[in-house]
């Protein structure tokens, strides 16, 4: 009898406890020029207080390349259709992981270093961004890989053209 009561109580707890899940999104990155071999993906995972970003790219020219979230989820017109940097608070350009949302565009992630083998990775925690929240939600926006290094100059870092692009697509793992 006692074990039955324990099972009943445990079942009641499970049924009344909200499911906890981590929102996750992927942006498959492709080259913006016809015939470009650039490829990769950006994985974004929502956690308490922000987003964990994990980017891997291949077939990119060696050196530093600006990497940002742009305001529209459209990679057309060699990436220009993605619009400008995601900047919901209309603040100056910077590095959001260092300067915060009050002093940098919400999409300003700085640079990704590409090795001589054409591969590069970028891992960062971006405080304040979300995949499911109302404010600073980046789902449906585009990630852009730029042709040059982001020098953090104003207004957008002088990183040049857009050589890679991917739209952030939400998928929820429960």
Secondary structure by P-SEA (a helix, b strand, c coil): caaaaaaaaaaaaaaaccbbbbbbbbbbbbbccccccccbbbbbbbcccbbbbbbbbccccccbbbbbbcccccccccccccccccccccccccccccccccccccccccbbbbcccccbbbbbbbccccccccccccccbbbbbccccccccccccccccccbbbbbbbbbcc
